[in-house]
């Protein structure tokens, strides 16, 4: 009898527990979604507009519009429908790209069998999320040109503050009359870590292109593979941007099918970009976006308003370090092994103007602030001959002095056609 009396309280406790857990799952999903969108906006590159939001115990749905912060050439309309469970939430929806009228006219018509759909899952206890998107093949045609994209897939996963992206493309083909460019397979792997509001962040990317083939009546070229590595780091003091290009064999099949024209790698890093100034630029851009019409580009005069902040970004005298230039041309018998650095003189930076950079006098003032040096080790004799130096010269020292280039202490000769 006592056991029977306990059944009802136990059922009530279970029911209340289920309702509370269901409500908690819905609240945590909503909080995670809201924080993710805020963090995305904090990067200063995107505008996120949440036009619809309906939250419930068992399910939620909504609609987002994602577009570049500067200008409105395109936007993504993203819908989502979430089914909440006690331990996880399953989400699915659609992604519909929209182009503005000018870009639509330039691109032309896009043909695809259906609206792209995506699906994902949010784990309530850990906060771990995963999202998957597979695009059906589509074709863009405009004035005799055609872009054919096949086998596009994307996977985004992680938790707040640490996201991993992997995007893959089987093949992309651009055709224009008798010329064509085909590349693929392509894979992009990216990791983005940050603190709240992206005050500090770190992003690493690796783009791998297995093969690139260019066919033209005057040129047939094949490159395989191509790897691009990039690194972006923002801390308390500065923003650093690093990059490396690894170029596989560049082959001219019609001229020398078995001997590469070129291969090698180049790596460099740009540093000393003032972090606080960058955050002020991002803040100003977000403020301008909040004031403006979401359907039109930023108002005129934006550069003038941002100019003091952008110049302040350069106030620590940015430095470009070219750590490695290692290029080899087996076909021409030339090797380039070089390194160097460029420096920008930021003294009295406010005397410069970004608005007038199109004028020759202003460009000259900017160039006068650039200094640096590069060294080409074991240079071939033909390079010395081109530069008017003795044939026995093996090391070439290139100096940049107030924007003017000298080689081995001599003014750079005119080697143009």
RODO-2510 file (C-alpha; in nm, 4 decimals, decimal comma):
residues 417
     n   res          X          Y          Z
     1     x     0,0000     0,0000     0,0000
     2     x     0,2840     0,2349     0,0865
     3     x     0,4516     0,1636    -0,2461
     4     x     0,1320     0,2542    -0,4288
     5     x     0,1153     0,5823    -0,2377
     6     x     0,4697     0,6653    -0,3523
     7     x     0,3892     0,6206    -0,7216
     8     x     0,2018     0,9485    -0,7595
     9     x     0,4703     1,1663    -0,5909
    10     x     0,7404     0,9926    -0,7924
    11     x     0,5502     1,0543    -1,1162
    12     x     0,4989     1,4161    -1,0174
    13     x     0,8693     1,4595    -0,9419
    14     x     0,9616     1,2951    -1,2733
    15     x     0,7153     1,5123    -1,4641
    16     x     0,8359     1,8318    -1,2950
    17     x     1,1964     1,7278    -1,3543
    18     x     1,1246     1,6640    -1,7217
    19     x     0,9532     2,0028    -1,7610
    20     x     1,2374     2,1827    -1,5828
    21     x     1,5011     2,0006    -1,7896
    22     x     1,3105     2,0762    -2,1096
    23     x     1,2818     2,4444    -2,0173
    24     x     1,6500     2,4567    -1,9199
    25     x     1,7470     2,3039    -2,2549
    26     x     1,5465     2,5688    -2,4387
    27     x     1,6962     2,8522    -2,2311
    28     x     2,0536     2,7293    -2,2722
    29     x     2,0092     2,6889    -2,6485
    30     x     1,8728     3,0429    -2,6737
    31     x     2,1551     3,1840    -2,4616
    32     x     2,4200     3,0033    -2,6642
    33     x     2,2681     3,1220    -2,9935
    34     x     2,2459     3,4814    -2,8749
    35     x     2,6037     3,4824    -2,7442
    36     x     2,7363     3,3247    -3,0655
    37     x     2,5706     3,5947    -3,2765
    38     x     2,7058     3,8698    -3,0515
    39     x     3,0564     3,7236    -3,0734
    40     x     3,0260     3,7061    -3,4523
    41     x     2,9334     4,0734    -3,4698
    42     x     3,2157     4,1626    -3,2315
    43     x     3,4712     4,0597    -3,4971
    44     x     3,3712     4,3754    -3,6836
    45     x     3,3270     4,2061    -4,0220
    46     x     2,9601     4,1030    -4,0167
    47     x     2,6200     4,2441    -3,9439
    48     x     2,3684     4,0027    -3,7920
    49     x     2,0013     4,0921    -3,7932
    50     x     1,7627     3,8589    -3,6125
    51     x     1,4283     3,9298    -3,7768
    52     x     1,2236     3,6497    -3,6180
    53     x     1,2526     3,4602    -3,2901
    54     x     0,9923     3,2251    -3,1401
    55     x     1,1112     3,0372    -2,8316
    56     x     0,9178     2,7469    -2,6771
    57     x     0,9639     2,4549    -2,4407
    58     x     0,9568     2,1833    -2,7053
    59     x     1,0685     2,3786    -3,0090
    60     x     1,2002     2,7154    -3,1236
    61     x     1,2272     2,8781    -3,4604
    62     x     1,3650     3,1974    -3,6070
    63     x     1,5189     3,3800    -3,9000
    64     x     1,8573     3,5535    -3,9303
    65     x     2,0105     3,7794    -4,1935
    66     x     2,3902     3,7775    -4,2205
    67     x     2,5640     4,0376    -4,4388
    68     x     2,9030     4,2146    -4,4615
    69     x     2,9336     4,5128    -4,2300
    70     x     3,0735     4,7322    -4,5095
    71     x     2,8295     4,7560    -4,7984
    72     x     2,5433     4,5255    -4,8832
    73     x     2,6529     4,3389    -5,1983
    74     x     2,4960     4,0186    -5,0660
    75     x     2,3266     3,8677    -4,7646
    76     x     2,2381     3,5248    -4,6324
    77     x     1,8878     3,4574    -4,5088
    78     x     1,9103     3,1737    -4,2549
    79     x     1,6089     3,0032    -4,1001
    80     x     1,6257     2,7567    -3,8123
    81     x     1,3824     2,5171    -3,6453
    82     x     1,5030     2,3639    -3,3167
    83     x     1,3538     2,0612    -3,1393
    84     x     1,4602     2,0653    -2,7748
    85     x     1,5455     1,7496    -2,5856
    86     x     1,6673     1,7041    -2,2314
    87     x     2,0315     1,6438    -2,3284
    88     x     2,0497     1,7933    -2,6773
    89     x     1,8688     2,0105    -2,9300
    90     x     1,8389     1,9105    -3,2960
    91     x     1,8341     2,2031    -3,5375
    92     x     1,7666     2,2288    -3,9079
    93     x     1,6919     2,5074    -4,1505
    94     x     1,7648     2,6712    -4,4845
    95     x     2,0277     2,9078    -4,6226
    96     x     1,9206     3,1392    -4,9030
    97     x     2,1787     3,3769    -5,0615
    98     x     2,0520     3,7129    -5,1852
    99     x     2,2381     3,9585    -5,4088
   100     x     2,1713     4,3296    -5,4463
   101     x     2,0398     4,4438    -5,7829
   102     x     2,3759     4,5650    -5,9149
   103     x     2,5600     4,2463    -5,8215
   104     x     2,2701     4,0356    -5,9490
   105     x     2,2996     4,2009    -6,2890
   106     x     2,6763     4,1472    -6,2894
   107     x     2,6601     3,7831    -6,1817
   108     x     2,3577     3,6724    -6,3799
   109     x     2,1178     3,3899    -6,3117
   110     x     2,1907     3,1118    -6,0640
   111     x     2,0368     2,7715    -6,1258
   112     x     2,0080     2,5204    -5,8387
   113     x     1,7658     2,2311    -5,7861
   114     x     1,6569     2,3417    -5,4362
   115     x     1,7157     2,5820    -5,1479
   116     x     2,0245     2,4659    -4,9513
   117     x     1,9372     2,3060    -4,6175
   118     x     2,1523     2,2656    -4,3080
   119     x     2,1292     2,0617    -3,9906
   120     x     2,3047     2,0580    -3,6562
   121     x     2,2927     1,9622    -3,2908
   122     x     2,3471     2,1513    -2,9643
   123     x     2,4507     1,9482    -2,6580
   124     x     2,2883     2,0979    -2,3504
   125     x     2,5309     1,9879    -2,0786
   126     x     2,8612     2,0591    -2,2563
   127     x     2,7521     2,3510    -2,4767
   128     x     2,9119     2,1751    -2,7748
   129     x     2,7505     2,2535    -3,1113
   130     x     2,7901     2,1106    -3,4581
   131     x     2,6466     2,2267    -3,7900
   132     x     2,6572     2,0604    -4,1318
   133     x     2,5705     2,2001    -4,4722
   134     x     2,5862     2,0305    -4,8126
   135     x     2,5173     2,2314    -5,1274
   136     x     2,3620     2,0749    -5,4328
   137     x     2,5553     2,1491    -5,7552
   138     x     2,4767     2,4922    -5,8958
   139     x     2,5632     2,6921    -6,2058
   140     x     2,5953     3,0699    -6,2548
   141     x     2,5668     3,1956    -6,6122
   142     x     2,6219     3,5494    -6,7380
   143     x     2,7015     3,6833    -7,0872
   144     x     2,8521     3,3603    -7,2138
   145     x     3,0480     3,2929    -6,8938
   146     x     2,9662     3,0003    -6,6662
   147     x     3,0633     2,9064    -6,3111
   148     x     2,9975     2,5438    -6,2178
   149     x     3,0319     2,4438    -5,8504
   150     x     3,0048     2,0810    -5,7400
   151     x     3,0434     1,8910    -5,4151
   152     x     3,0424     2,1808    -5,1647
   153     x     3,0226     2,0756    -4,7982
   154     x     3,0730     2,2603    -4,4704
   155     x     3,1049     2,1556    -4,1072
   156     x     3,1214     2,3976    -3,8110
   157     x     3,1707     2,2669    -3,4584
   158     x     3,2892     2,3755    -3,1152
   159     x     3,1909     2,5710    -2,8060
   160     x     3,1730     2,9405    -2,7272
   161     x     3,5248     3,0756    -2,7568
   162     x     3,6614     2,7888    -2,9668
   163     x     3,5215     2,7074    -3,3123
   164     x     3,6473     2,4747    -3,5850
   165     x     3,5423     2,5099    -3,9489
   166     x     3,6030     2,2645    -4,2304
   167     x     3,4811     2,3392    -4,5819
   168     x     3,5326     2,1155    -4,8849
   169     x     3,4731     2,1576    -5,2554
   170     x     3,5082     1,8772    -5,5075
   171     x     3,5384     2,0945    -5,8169
   172     x     3,4913     2,4501    -5,9388
   173     x     3,5007     2,5304    -6,3097
   174     x     3,4923     2,8786    -6,4634
   175     x     3,4396     2,8864    -6,8389
   176     x     3,4610     3,1917    -7,0637
   177     x     3,4407     3,1185    -7,4370
   178     x     3,7511     2,9121    -7,5224
   179     x     3,9198     2,9692    -7,1840
   180     x     3,8575     2,7765    -6,8630
   181     x     3,9840     2,7617    -6,5056
   182     x     3,9291     2,4435    -6,3058
   183     x     4,0329     2,3809    -5,9482
   184     x     3,9681     2,1101    -5,6950
   185     x     3,9439     1,9289    -5,4748
   186     x     3,9655     2,2217    -5,2295
   187     x     3,9668     2,2053    -4,8503
   188     x     3,9653     2,4866    -4,5936
   189     x     4,0404     2,4129    -4,2275
   190     x     4,0051     2,6974    -3,9777
   191     x     4,0192     2,7378    -3,6001
   192     x     3,8991     3,0543    -3,4241
   193     x     3,9513     3,1075    -3,0501
   194     x     3,8523     3,4227    -2,8625
   195     x     3,7358     3,5776    -2,5365
   196     x     3,4042     3,7564    -2,4873
   197     x     3,3364     4,0382    -2,7376
   198     x     3,6446     3,9189    -2,9349
   199     x     3,8632     4,1583    -2,7338
   200     x     4,1420     3,9077    -2,7879
   201     x     4,1256     3,6446    -3,0610
   202     x     4,3379     3,4029    -3,2546
   203     x     4,2560     3,2514    -3,5950
   204     x     4,4482     2,9972    -3,8003
   205     x     4,3493     2,8902    -4,1523
   206     x     4,4806     2,6357    -4,4000
   207     x     4,3574     2,6362    -4,7593
   208     x     4,4600     2,3355    -4,9693
   209     x     4,3989     2,3253    -5,3448
   210     x     4,4913     1,9880    -5,4864
   211     x     4,5035     2,1058    -5,8470
   212     x     4,4524     2,4213    -6,0536
   213     x     4,4328     2,3991    -6,4314
   214     x     4,4185     2,6997    -6,6647
   215     x     4,3411     2,6406    -7,0296
   216     x     4,3613     2,9332    -7,2719
   217     x     4,4391     2,9570    -7,6433
   218     x     4,7687     3,1276    -7,5514
   219     x     4,8502     2,9436    -7,2286
   220     x     4,7985     2,5993    -7,0771
   221     x     4,9141     2,5787    -6,7147
   222     x     4,8737     2,3308    -6,4295
   223     x     4,9631     2,3858    -6,0619
   224     x     4,9467     2,1103    -5,8031
   225     x     4,9174     2,1470    -5,5150
   226     x     4,8719     2,4942    -5,3589
   227     x     4,8711     2,5459    -4,9813
   228     x     4,7971     2,8772    -4,8104
   229     x     4,8445     2,9162    -4,4337
   230     x     4,7325     3,2273    -4,2473
   231     x     4,7408     3,3389    -3,8864
   232     x     4,5658     3,6369    -3,7254
   233     x     4,6307     3,7259    -3,3600
   234     x     4,4871     4,0216    -3,1655
   235     x     4,6058     4,0748    -2,8083
   236     x     4,6271     4,3631    -2,5646
   237     x     4,8958     4,5424    -2,7621
   238     x     4,8869     4,4618    -3,1330
   239     x     4,7341     4,2778    -3,4266
   240     x     4,9665     4,0408    -3,6106
   241     x     4,8905     3,8910    -3,9510
   242     x     5,1012     3,6058    -4,0829
   243     x     5,0847     3,4068    -4,4019
   244     x     5,2658     3,1393    -4,5974
   245     x     5,2224     3,0230    -4,9558
   246     x     5,3505     2,6819    -5,0617
   247     x     5,3432     2,6442    -5,4364
   248     x     5,3698     2,2987    -5,5879
   249     x     5,4942     2,2319    -5,9378
   250     x     5,3818     2,4866    -6,1964
   251     x     5,3748     2,2931    -6,5244
   252     x     5,3353     2,4172    -6,8815
   253     x     5,2113     2,0941    -7,0474
   254     x     5,2479     2,2226    -7,4032
   255     x     5,6019     2,3573    -7,3506
   256     x     5,7691     2,1388    -7,0883
   257     x     5,5389     1,8662    -6,9555
   258     x     5,8066     1,7021    -6,7383
   259     x     6,0012     2,0024    -6,6022
   260     x     5,8364     2,2489    -6,3577
   261     x     5,8445     2,6150    -6,4455
   262     x     5,8314     2,7096    -6,0762
   263     x     5,7831     2,5765    -5,7237
   264     x     5,8657     2,6944    -5,3722
   265     x     5,7330     2,8879    -5,0745
   266     x     5,6976     3,2419    -4,9400
   267     x     5,6208     3,3365    -4,5791
   268     x     5,5739     3,6775    -4,4155
   269     x     5,4218     3,8524    -4,1141
   270     x     5,2784     4,2014    -4,0601
   271     x     5,3019     4,3263    -3,7014
   272     x     5,2814     4,6392    -3,4846
   273     x     4,9224     4,7257    -3,5740
   274     x     4,7842     4,9084    -3,2704
   275     x     4,5236     4,6872    -3,0992
   276     x     4,3262     4,9616    -2,9240
   277     x     4,2967     5,1604    -3,2476
   278     x     4,1689     4,8520    -3,4289
   279     x     3,9047     4,8003    -3,1612
   280     x     3,8012     5,1653    -3,1979
   281     x     3,7675     5,1209    -3,5761
   282     x     3,5499     4,8114    -3,5213
   283     x     3,3400     4,9963    -3,2650
   284     x     3,2885     5,2914    -3,4994
   285     x     3,1894     5,0616    -3,7853
   286     x     2,9360     4,8828    -3,5656
   287     x     2,7957     5,2173    -3,4528
   288     x     2,7615     5,3385    -3,8109
   289     x     2,5912     5,0120    -3,9035
   290     x     2,3477     5,0499    -3,6123
   291     x     2,2535     5,4009    -3,7237
   292     x     2,2190     5,3171    -4,0931
   293     x     1,9509     5,1508    -4,2991
   294     x     2,0181     4,7728    -4,2981
   295     x     1,9152     4,7519    -4,6639
   296     x     2,1626     5,0093    -4,7987
   297     x     2,5421     5,0512    -4,7852
   298     x     2,7212     5,2687    -4,5332
   299     x     2,6735     5,6405    -4,5853
   300     x     2,9193     5,8611    -4,7686
   301     x     3,1929     6,0242    -4,5650
   302     x     3,2649     5,7074    -4,3672
   303     x     3,6367     5,7141    -4,4560
   304     x     3,6672     6,0710    -4,3271
   305     x     3,5108     5,9697    -3,9957
   306     x     3,7316     5,6637    -3,9640
   307     x     4,0544     5,8246    -4,0853
   308     x     4,1878     5,9349    -3,7421
   309     x     4,1322     5,5852    -3,6019
   310     x     4,2833     5,4113    -3,9067
   311     x     4,5923     5,6334    -3,8922
   312     x     4,6212     5,5502    -3,5235
   313     x     4,6366     5,1812    -3,6214
   314     x     4,9716     5,2662    -3,7873
   315     x     5,1004     5,4705    -3,4916
   316     x     5,3376     5,1956    -3,3693
   317     x     5,5285     5,1895    -3,7013
   318     x     5,4100     4,8633    -3,8628
   319     x     5,6702     4,6120    -3,9749
   320     x     5,6491     4,3569    -4,2568
   321     x     5,8899     4,0665    -4,2117
   322     x     5,9459     3,8492    -4,5182
   323     x     6,0946     3,5477    -4,3436
   324     x     6,1331     3,3244    -4,6460
   325     x     6,1379     3,3549    -5,0231
   326     x     6,2460     3,0145    -5,1527
   327     x     6,1527     2,9780    -5,5195
   328     x     6,3030     2,7441    -5,7760
   329     x     6,2602     2,7329    -6,1513
   330     x     6,4031     2,4052    -6,2845
   331     x     6,2962     2,5079    -6,6346
   332     x     6,4941     2,8357    -6,6264
   333     x     6,7651     2,7148    -6,3897
   334     x     6,7092     2,9969    -6,1401
   335     x     6,6800     2,9812    -5,7609
   336     x     6,5674     3,2608    -5,5306
   337     x     6,6658     3,2346    -5,1648
   338     x     6,5891     3,5670    -4,9970
   339     x     6,4543     3,7386    -4,6866
   340     x     6,4073     4,0904    -4,5575
   341     x     6,1805     4,3434    -4,3894
   342     x     5,9983     4,6702    -4,4523
   343     x     5,9259     4,9392    -4,1925
   344     x     5,6778     5,2263    -4,1880
   345     x     5,7771     5,5527    -4,0187
   346     x     5,4762     5,6612    -3,8120
   347     x     5,6155     5,9867    -3,6735
   348     x     5,3651     6,2716    -3,7144
   349     x     5,1186     6,0215    -3,8628
   350     x     4,8303     6,2688    -3,8559
   351     x     5,0024     6,4704    -4,1312
   352     x     4,9056     6,1960    -4,3765
   353     x     4,5684     6,1590    -4,5449
   354     x     4,3816     5,8484    -4,6535
   355     x     4,1181     6,0466    -4,8413
   356     x     4,3806     6,2032    -5,0682
   357     x     4,5779     5,8842    -5,1269
   358     x     4,4692     5,8846    -5,4907
   359     x     4,6710     6,2011    -5,5549
   360     x     5,0361     6,1589    -5,6676
   361     x     5,1738     6,4017    -5,4080
   362     x     5,0010     6,2209    -5,1209
   363     x     5,1162     5,8785    -5,2458
   364     x     5,4719     6,0140    -5,2546
   365     x     5,4423     6,1254    -4,8919
   366     x     5,3347     5,7754    -4,7902
   367     x     5,6150     5,6085    -4,9900
   368     x     5,8753     5,8353    -4,8279
   369     x     5,7950     5,6722    -4,4946
   370     x     5,8893     5,3205    -4,6100
   371     x     6,2357     5,1829    -4,5388
   372     x     6,3756     4,8323    -4,5387
   373     x     6,6190     4,5834    -4,6843
   374     x     6,6149     4,2462    -4,8623
   375     x     6,8947     4,0007    -4,9317
   376     x     6,9065     3,7546    -5,2226
   377     x     7,1585     3,4847    -5,1377
   378     x     7,3534     3,2929    -5,4035
   379     x     7,1963     3,4942    -5,6835
   380     x     7,2635     3,3614    -6,0352
   381     x     7,4955     3,5526    -6,2651
   382     x     7,2089     3,6421    -6,4967
   383     x     7,0423     3,8387    -6,2144
   384     x     7,3560     4,0454    -6,1609
   385     x     7,3700     4,1040    -6,5362
   386     x     7,0102     4,2304    -6,5390
   387     x     7,0911     4,4720    -6,2571
   388     x     7,4102     4,6042    -6,4145
   389     x     7,6382     4,4487    -6,1515
   390     x     7,9617     4,2505    -6,1984
   391     x     7,8949     3,8929    -6,3090
   392     x     8,0720     3,7539    -6,0048
   393     x     7,8240     3,9132    -5,7648
   394     x     7,6597     3,6351    -5,5613
   395     x     7,4729     3,8310    -5,2929
   396     x     7,2291     4,1053    -5,3853
   397     x     7,1420     4,3601    -5,1165
   398     x     6,8247     4,5557    -5,1907
   399     x     6,7755     4,8646    -4,9732
   400     x     6,4557     5,0661    -4,9536
   401     x     6,5372     5,4212    -4,8404
   402     x     6,2403     5,6559    -4,8079
   403     x     6,0568     5,4649    -5,0780
   404     x     6,3495     5,4514    -5,3235
   405     x     6,5115     5,1176    -5,4115
   406     x     6,8873     5,0602    -5,4304
   407     x     7,0782     4,7395    -5,5018
   408     x     7,4269     4,6827    -5,3602
   409     x     7,4542     5,0544    -5,2882
   410     x     7,3576     5,1626    -5,6416
   411     x     7,0319     5,3156    -5,7634
   412     x     6,8028     5,0486    -5,9011
   413     x     6,8409     5,0398    -6,2825
   414     x     6,5442     5,0533    -6,5146
   415     x     6,4934     4,6926    -6,6228
   416     x     6,1545     4,7453    -6,7831
   417     x     6,0816     4,6672    -7,1495
***
